């Protein structure tokens, strides 16, 4: 008989978003023009939205998700300890990228290419570190959450996660997360929303996010340092 798995769509979509967005930042930086402060502002807004999602994802994992996994599979405690220590390490990478983005607006045109290349390299390193982190979670915690945690405990976790999101976070963050979804994943995510919320998502929040993305520098190949 086939094993019925708990639905990890939202969790895995966030992993997909992480894998997509970090390299995308480097590609959009490579296409940005020196001195285009408006484009840099919008890129900073977009990246800031992503970092809010990433930080929330890590905080919620540590506070709500991992305790449920460990309760079902105590042998995962060491893996969780390693993952949580990596979360702290990732914060340092984010700070370096944020500082680099903030500094770009004041960079002289002559220094722009070199500074952008350096920042793109920092982003590329971050992407590689994140990939190892995501793979560790997917090898260890995700299988337990899918099949070892009971359906009842998983439903309670889902309710706790829903309560943890403010209406404002749904309006600002969900469009970015769903933006990386395929049709089936999108249907699952939107199907969880009450009808009035779903309509606001479709008519207000998603169009607003897509407008922001359309205003960003186009993606371009990143030149190796």
C-alpha positions in Angstrom: 0.0 0.0 0.0 1.3 3.4 -0.9 2.5 5.6 1.9 0.3 8.7 2.3 2.6 11.7 2.8 1.9 14.9 4.7 1.6 17.8 2.3 4.9 19.8 2.3 4.0 22.0 -0.7 4.5 25.3 1.1 7.8 24.3 2.7 9.2 23.0 -0.6 8.0 26.0 -2.5 10.0 28.1 -0.2 13.1 26.0 -0.9 12.4 26.4 -4.6 12.1 30.2 -4.1 15.5 30.3 -2.3 17.2 28.3 -5.1 15.7 30.6 -7.7 16.0 34.0 -6.1 19.6 34.1 -4.8 21.2 33.4 -8.3 18.6 35.8 -9.8 19.9 38.6 -7.6 23.4 38.2 -9.2 21.9 38.1 -12.7 19.9 41.3 -12.1 22.9 43.0 -10.6 24.9 42.2 -13.7 22.3 43.9 -15.8 22.0 47.1 -13.6 23.4 50.4 -14.9 25.8 52.5 -12.8 24.0 55.4 -11.1 20.4 54.1 -11.8 19.3 54.7 -8.2 15.7 53.9 -9.0 16.5 50.5 -10.3 18.8 49.9 -7.3 15.9 50.9 -5.0 13.5 48.5 -6.6 16.1 45.7 -6.5 16.7 46.4 -2.9 12.9 46.3 -2.2 12.6 43.0 -4.0 15.6 41.5 -2.2 14.4 42.8 1.1 11.1 41.0 0.6 13.0 37.8 -0.1 15.2 38.1 3.0 12.1 38.7 5.1 10.7 35.4 3.7 14.0 33.6 4.2 14.5 34.9 7.8 10.9 34.0 8.7 11.3 30.5 7.2 14.4 29.8 9.3 12.8 31.3 12.5 9.7 29.3 12.1 11.6 26.1 11.4 13.6 26.5 14.6 10.6 27.5 16.7 7.7 25.4 15.3 8.7 22.9 12.7 11.8 21.1 14.1 10.3 20.4 17.5 7.5 18.5 15.8 10.0 16.5 13.7 12.1 15.6 16.8 9.1 14.6 18.8 8.3 12.0 16.0 11.9 11.1 15.3 14.2 11.8 18.3 17.2 10.6 16.3 17.1 13.8 14.3 18.2 16.0 17.2 21.8 16.2 16.0 20.8 17.1 12.5 18.5 19.9 13.9 21.4 21.2 16.0 23.6 21.4 12.8 20.8 23.1 10.8 20.2 25.7 13.5 23.9 26.5 13.7 23.9 27.0 9.9 21.0 29.4 10.2 23.2 31.7 12.3 26.0 31.4 9.7 23.7 32.3 6.9 22.9 35.5 8.6 26.4 36.7 8.1 26.2 36.1 4.4 23.0 38.0 4.2 24.5 41.0 6.1 27.4 41.1 3.6 25.0 41.1 0.6 22.8 43.8 2.2 25.8 46.0 2.9 27.0 45.6 -0.7 23.6 46.5 -2.1 23.3 49.6 0.1 26.8 50.7 -0.9 26.2 50.5 -4.7 24.2 53.7 -4.9 27.3 55.7 -4.0 29.9 53.8 -6.1 31.6 56.0 -8.8 30.9 54.8 -12.3 34.6 53.9 -12.9 34.4 51.5 -9.9 31.0 50.0 -10.7 32.0 47.0 -12.8 34.5 45.7 -10.3 32.2 46.3 -7.3 29.3 44.6 -9.0 31.5 41.6 -9.9 32.6 41.3 -6.3 29.0 41.5 -5.0 27.9 38.9 -7.5 30.7 36.6 -6.3 29.5 37.1 -2.7 25.9 36.2 -3.9 27.2 33.1 -5.7 29.0 31.9 -2.6 25.9 32.4 -0.6 23.9 30.4 -3.2 26.3 27.5 -2.8 26.2 27.6 1.0 22.4 27.7 0.9 22.2 24.7 -1.4 24.2 22.6 1.0 21.9 23.8 3.8 18.7 23.0 1.9 20.0 19.6 0.9 20.7 18.7 4.5 17.1 19.6 5.5 15.7 17.7 2.6 17.8 14.6 3.4 17.0 14.5 7.1 14.0 16.6 8.2 11.7 16.6 5.2 11.3 12.7 5.0 10.4 12.7 8.7 7.9 15.5 8.3 6.3 13.8 5.3 6.0 10.3 6.7 7.0 9.9 10.4 5.0 12.8 11.8 1.4 11.7 12.3 -1.4 13.4 10.2 -2.9 14.8 13.4 0.4 16.3 14.6 1.1 17.7 11.1 -2.4 19.3 11.0 -1.7 20.9 14.3 1.6 22.2 13.0 -0.2 23.6 9.9 -2.6 25.4 12.1 0.2 26.9 14.2 2.0 28.1 11.1 -1.2 29.7 9.8 -1.7 31.5 13.1 1.9 32.7 13.0 1.4 34.6 9.7 -0.1 38.1 9.9 -2.5 39.3 7.2 0.2 41.7 6.1 2.7 39.0 5.6 0.3 37.0 3.5 -0.3 40.1 1.3 3.4 40.9 0.8 5.1 37.5 0.9 2.7 35.0 -0.6 2.9 36.4 -4.1 6.7 35.9 -4.2 6.4 32.4 -2.9 3.7 31.4 -5.3 5.6 33.1 -8.1 8.0 30.0 -8.1 5.1 27.5 -8.2 4.0 25.2 -11.0 0.3 25.0 -11.7 -0.4 22.2 -9.3 1.5 23.9 -6.5 -0.2 27.1 -7.2 -3.6 25.4 -7.0 -2.7 23.9 -3.6 -1.5 27.2 -2.1 -4.4 29.3 -3.4 -6.8 26.6 -2.4 -5.9 27.1 1.2 -7.0 30.7 1.2 -10.5 31.9 2.1 -12.3 33.1 -1.0 -12.2 36.8 -0.1 -8.4 36.5 0.6 -7.9 34.6 -2.6 -9.7 37.3 -4.6 -7.5 40.0 -3.1 -4.4 37.9 -3.9 -5.5 37.6 -7.5 -6.6 41.2 -8.0 -4.3 43.2 -5.8 -1.4 41.5 -4.2 -0.1 39.3 -7.0 -0.4 42.1 -9.7 1.5 44.5 -7.4 4.3 42.0 -6.9 4.5 41.2 -10.7 4.7 45.0 -11.4 7.7 45.2 -9.0 9.4 42.3 -10.8 8.8 43.8 -14.2 10.5 47.0 -13.1 13.7 45.3 -12.1 16.9 45.2 -14.2 16.6 42.3 -16.7 18.5 39.2 -15.9 21.9 38.9 -17.5 24.7 36.3 -17.4 27.1 36.8 -14.5 30.7 37.3 -15.5 33.1 35.2 -13.4 35.6 37.1 -11.3 
